[in-house]
Amino acid sequence: MGKKNILFYITLFLLILAFSMTTTHFDFDLWARLIAGMGVIDGGHVFTEDFLSYTPVHTWWDHEWGAGVIFYAFLKFLGPYSLIILQAVMLFLIFFTASKILKLKSKETPYNILFYFFTLMAVMENLNNPIRCHMFSFLFFTVFIYILEKVRQGNNKLLFIIPFMTILWNNIHGGVVSGLGLIGMYALGEFLNKKSYLKYIITLAISLLTLIINPWGYKYIKFLFMANTMQRPYIVEWWGLFSKFYLFKQIKFKLFMLASVIIETISTYKDIKLNGIKTWYEKADKVKYIVILSTLYLAISHVKLLPFFAIATICFVYDDFYNLIKNIEFPKWKNKIVYISILCISIFTFLIKDFSLPVGINKYPVKEVEFIKLNNLKGNILSNFGFGSYISYKLYPNNLIYMDGRYEEVYYDYMVPVLKEFFLAYPNWKQLLTYFPPDIMILEKAYPIYEVINNSNDWQKAYEGELFGVFVSNKIAQKDYIKPTDDINYYKNTLFSTGIKFK
């Protein structure tokens, strides 16, 4: 590896690490993942039944249990900062693998740092939480492309690796279906390319069979495909890129997507104009267009999935981008300026941002949970489902939750709509309190239900923070309460403290 290549990778990693440090809070579902991982490492088994909730539950179909084991292992043996490092390393590995794919496919240099910079900026809004389970799927997806491209170059033996990787991927994250879909795309693309495609179909069939190798056996497969095709109308990140909520959001990705589409349109137009549409179609790589269009559809349909398009763009659009600019005469000092600028951005971020744990004091009910713990308030807790796993992690076994972000894994379909009616104080809001009565509620001030409960004679407002309030039912209300500290360092030092034990 030459000096220029080493400089490229060092610059790229420093940029990724710098942006990984700018996150404001950990993912809302991380805490449930840590509990699941704790069960395996400390308790010796995978949880198949929920024990954190006071509401009705079904089998815990934990399609992310392996990710939980990895996260908890890093936390237990390397400390909480390792989770931030893990995020940066995984993101770097995605870009590193993509560069190796380009080296396989392209005659041009795969080290144009600006292209990677723009791609990273496009997806940073999605990857601003250390660390999330779907990072494994993005990494596996990229590795699968690398393997399949090697196969297209004649190394068919690598296909034997894919079923074994599918077993691993399937037990780490349910996004394994994207890998299976990718194999199908290559099969269809090579069929249209009039090249050998049967080997991909065989590999796909074997990989599908390996899905039964999991803690739940064959029954898990039905859940897996249900979870990957179900509608999630109450989860914002599963909404469409051009939905009302995201209409003026994700601007950087939309610009990146638009630029990618324009690049491909210009490149295709030039080829058709030069060779004619028939010759262009015969020579065009159908795999490329199938993967790009499929991931583009995923990005437009669900914001959470847009990194798949970014990965596909690096792997399949980079060449066309490079061909459009390679004949432009840039100043000789252009590369030096680009590298210096990116390194300055990274160093500036390191200087202004302490490498510390993002407590998320303005995202989580951190002080409210501490208040409940300090005052030993036991009982069932109702909160918005996004905070449920954090509350469980900090307060179990003294407190059980209504639900958390594992809703398709653990809970019945009707529970989220009931919760929505409650928080928005719809006419049937009391239905939740009738069927699933809590002892304690942690409510956001921004929701209408806050003032309704605040004016109720059945509940005592025991504590009020900046964004949340803690309401206690009259039957467990106290006269005096201990107030939580305002010292942010205390919350940083105790962020991952938990009373859950499995030994």
N, C-alpha and C positions, 0 to 999 in steps of 0.2 A: 504494500500500500504506500503510495507516494506521499510526500509532505503536504501537497495540496489537498489530497483526499483526507488526510488526518485532520488538517485544519477545518475542512468542511464538516466533519463529524463532531469535532470539539465545539465548533461554533453552534451547530444545530443542537447539541445536547445542552449547552449553556443557555440557549434561548428557551428550550423546553423547560429546563429546571427553573429558570427565572419566572416563567408564567405559571408554573405549578405552585410557586410560592405565593402567588397573588390571590389565591382562593380565600374566601371569607368564612366558609364553614364546610364541614364534612357532609357527605351525602346523607339524606334523611334515613335511608334504609341501611346504612353501614352498621348500625347497632344491632339489628336483627341478624346481620351476617356474622358479626363477632360472636353473638350468643350461639349461633349454629356451629361456628368453628370451635368455640369453647366446648360444646357438647362432644365433638369428635375428639379433640386433643386431650381435654381434661376428663371427659366422661366416657370416652371410648366407643361412642356409637352416634349414628346419624339420627337426628330427630325426625320422626315421621308423624308425630302427634304434637299439636300445639299445647302449651302450658302457660302462656303469657296472658291469655284473654279471659274475660268473664262472660263473653258472649258465645253463642253457638259457633262451632267450628267443624270443619271436615278434616280429612287427612292432610297433613302438611306436605304438599308436593313441593319440596324445596329444590327448584331447578338451579339454584345458585349455591348449593351446599359446599361444593369444592372451593369456590371463591371465598366463602366464609372461613374455611380451614386455612387457606393461604393468608388471608388478612389477619386472622387471629394468631397464626404462627409468627408473622412479622411483628405484630404488636407484642406478643409474649416474650419473644427471644431477642428482638432488635429494638423495641421501643416504639412509641407512637410516631416519631419523626420518620421512621422507616416507611410508613404508609404514604407519605408525601414523596419520598424518594422512589418508591415503587411505582407511583403514578407516572413520574417523569421517565423512569427507565422503560416502562411499558410503551409509553408514547414514542420515545426515542426508537425502540425496537421496531415499531410499526414503520416509521420513516426509514430506518436503516434497511429493513427488509424490502421496502418499496424501492429503495435505491439499487438493491441487488437485482430486483426484477427488471428495472430499467437497464441495468448492465447486461442482462441476458437478452433483452429484446432490442436494444437500441445500438446504433453505430455511433451515436453522439454521446458526449459526456453526460453522465447521470447526476452531476454534482452542481447544477445551477441552483445556488442557495436561495435565490429570490423566489423561485417556484415553490420551494418547500416553506419558505417564510409566509407567502400568501396563503398556502394551504393550511398552515398552522393557525394563522390569524382567523381563517374562515371557520374553524371548528372549536376555537378556544371557549366560546360561549357555552358549548355543550360539554366541555371537558374541564369545567372550573371547580370540580369537587374531587379532592383526594379521598378515597379512591373508589371507583365504581366497578361493579361486576362486569358491565358490558365492555370494559376495556379489554378483557380477555377475548371476547368475540371479535372485536376489531383487529386484535393481534393475530388470532387464529385465521381470520378471513384473509389477511395479508399473506400469511405463511402459506395458506392453501393456494393462493394465486401463484406464489413463487414455485411451489411444487408442480402445479398444473402447467406452468410455462416451461419448466424443465422437461416435463413429460412431452410437451409439444415439440421439444427439440430432440426427442428420441430416447430420453431416460425413463423408459416405462416402468422400471423397477421401483421407482419412487411411489407409484400408485399403491404399493403394498403398505406404505406407511399410513395412508389416509384413514383406513378403518380403525387403526390403533389410535390415531390422533382424534378421531371422532369419539371414541370411548372417553378419552381424557376431556375433550371439549364438552361433551354431553354432561359430564359430572362436575364441570366447573360452572357452566352457564348455559341457559336454555337457548341462547343465540346460535347454537350448533346448527339450527335449521338453515341459517344463512350459508353455512359451509356446504350443506347438502344441496341447497339451491344453486350454489356456485358450480358444483360438479355438474348439475343438470344443465346450467348455462353453457359450460364447455362442451358437453355432449351435443347439445343442439347446435351450437356454433360450428363445431367441427363437422357435423352432418351437413350443414349448409355450405361449409367450406369444401365439401366433397373429400374429406379426409377421414382417417380412422376415428370412429366415435364409439364403437361398441365397448372398448376398454373403460370408458368413462361411465357407461351405463352399468357395467358389471361392478365397478368400484362403488357406484352409488347404491346399488342393490345390497352389496355386502355391508356398506356403512350404515344403511338403514336397519339392517338386522342387528348391528352392534348396539343400537339404541336401547335394547332390552337389558344391557349390562349397566345396572344402576341399583340403588338401594330399594326401589319399589318394583323392579321387574317390568314385565310387559305392560302392566296397567299404567305405568308412567307415560308411555308413548301417547296415549289418548290425551292425557293432560298437557303434554308438551306441545302438541299441535294445536290444542285449544288455546293455550296461553299465548302462542305466537300468532294466532289469527283473531283473537277476541277484540272487541271494541273496548276502548278505555276512555269514555267520554268525560270522565272526571279527573283525568291525569293530563295536565297541561302539556307536558313534553311529548305526549302521544298525539297531539293535535297537528293539523296540517300546517305546512310552512306558510301558506297564504290564508290561513284562517283569520278571523277577526282579531284574535289575541296577538297573532304574530305578524300582522300586516305591516307594522312599522318596527318590527324586531328582526333579529338575525340578518341585519343589513349586510354585514361583511360576508356572510355565507352567500346571500343572494347575489351580491356582486361577483363573488368567486364563481358561482354557478353560471351566471350570465356570461362571464368571460370564457368559461370552459365551453359552453354551448356555442358561442361565437367562434372560438378557435376551431372547434370541430366542423362547424358549418362552412367556414372559409376553406379549411383543408379539404373537405369533401367536395366543395364547389370547384376548387382548383383541379382536383383529380378528375372529376367528371368532365370539366371543360377540356382538359388535356387528352383524356383517353376515351371519352364517351361513356354513357351510363352503363352500357352492357359490359364493357371491359372493366370499368370501375367495380361493378358488382361482382364480377368473377374474381377480381384480385383483392377486394376488400376483406378484411378480417372480421368475419361475422361474430366471433367470440367477443371482440372488442366492443362492437356496437350493442350486443345483447347485454353485456355486463354494465356498460355505461347507462343505457336506457333503463335497465332494471333498478340500478341503484339510484338513478335520478328519480324514478317513480317512488322509491322508498323515502327519499329525502323530502319530496314534495308532500307525501302522504303523512309522514310522521317525523317531527323535528328530531326526536331522539335518534333516528336512524341515519341522519344526514352524514355522519362520518364515513359510512360505507361509500357514499358517492365521492367524498374527498379522497379516499384510498384508491377507488377506481380511477379517479382523475389523474392522480400521480402515475399510476401504472400504465394507463392507456392514452392519456391526452398529452403527457409530457413531450413526446416526440413531435407531435403536431405543433405544440407551442414553440419548441426549440427550432423547428424548421421555419417557422414564421419570422423568427428574430435573428437567425444565425447569419443572414446576409446583411444585416444592419451593422454599419460600422460604428461601434461604440468607442469612446476614448479608452486608451490602454489602462488608465487608472480606474476604470469603472468597477472592476472586481474588488480592488482594494477599498474603494469607498463603500461598497456594499457590505463587505465583511467588517470593516471598521464600524459602520453604522449599526449593524446587528449586534456586534460585540458591545458597543456602547449602550444600546438598549438593554442588554442583559445585565451588564455591570451596574448601570443606573438602577435597575430594578433590585439588584442585590443590595445596593447601598441604601435605598429608601424603604425597603421592606425587610423587617426582621424575619429570620428563619424561625418562626414560632408556630405553635399550634393554633389553627383558626377555630376559636371557641364558638363563634357564631352567635354572639350575645344578642344580635339584632335579627336572628333567624330562628333560633331555638328558645323555648321557655326555660332557659338555663337557671335563672334565679328563682323562678316559680317552682321548678323541680327541687332545687336546693331548699326552698322554704318548706315543702312537704316533707322532705327528709329530716330537716332540723327539728320539726315539730312532731315527728313520728305519727303523721296522719296516715292511718292505715285504711284500706278499702279500695273499691273499684274506681278507676279514673276514666273520665270521658275527656277526650281532646280530639282535635282534628287528626285524621289518620296519619298524616305526614310526621307527626311528633311521637306516635305511639311506640316505635321501637326504641327511641331515645329514652322515653319514660320507663319502659321495661328494663332497659339496660341499667338505669340508675336506681330504680325503686323496687324491682322484683326482689324478693317474694312478698314484700309488704303490700304491694299494690298490683292489681291486674288492670289491663287496658280494655277499651272497647274494641279497637282494631288498630292496625298499623299498615304500612305500605306493602305488606305481603298479601294483599286482599284477594288476588286470584289463587294464591297458593294455599290459603288457610280459610278464608271467609266466604260466606254465601253472597250471592249477587245482590240481594236486596239491602245489604247493610250500608253500602255507600250512599244510595239514594235517600235512605232514612236519615243518615248523618247530614246530608246536604240540606234536607228539609229543616232539620233542627237548626243548623248554623245560620241559615237564611231566614229563620223565624217564619217559615211558611205556615199556612193554617193548621197543618197537622204536625207541627213541631213537637207537641207534647207526646206524640206516639213513641218517640225514642225513650223518653223518661218513664213511660208506662211499661214498655216491654223490656228495656235494658237499663234499669235505674242505677245511676252511679252514686257514689258517696262524695266524690270530689270531681270538680270540673276545672280544666285549664282552658280558658277561652281567649281568643284574640279580640282585642277591642274593635277591630275593623269590621267584625261581623254583627249583624242586627241582633243576634241572640244575646250579645253581651249586655245590652241595656235592658232587655227583657228579663234576664236572670238577675241583673243588678237591682231591679225593682220588685223582685219576687220576695215574698215573706218566707218562702221555704228554704232559701239559701242565704248564707252569710258570705260576704266578700271578705275573705281572710287576708288576702294580700293582692296588691296591685302594682305591677311593674310598668315599664314604659309601653310595652306592646301587648302584654297579657295580664289576665287577672286569675286568681285562684278562688274558686267558690266552694264552700264546704256545706254539706247538708246540715240542717239544724241538729240532727241526732248525734253528730260527732263534733259539732262546733265547740270551740274553746273560747275562754275570755281573753287570754293573753297568748301572744305568739312571739316566737323568736324570729327576728328579721334576718334575711340572708345578707352576707357581706357584699360590698360593691367592688371589692378588690379583684380585678381581672386576672391577676397572677394566681389567685387561689383557684379560679375556675380552669385556668390552663393546667395547673399542677394536678387537678383532680378530674380532668375531663374524661379520662378512661377508667376512673375508679368505679367499681361495681361490687354489689353484694352477692352477685350470682356465683355459686360454687357448685361444681359437679363432682367433686371428689368425696 
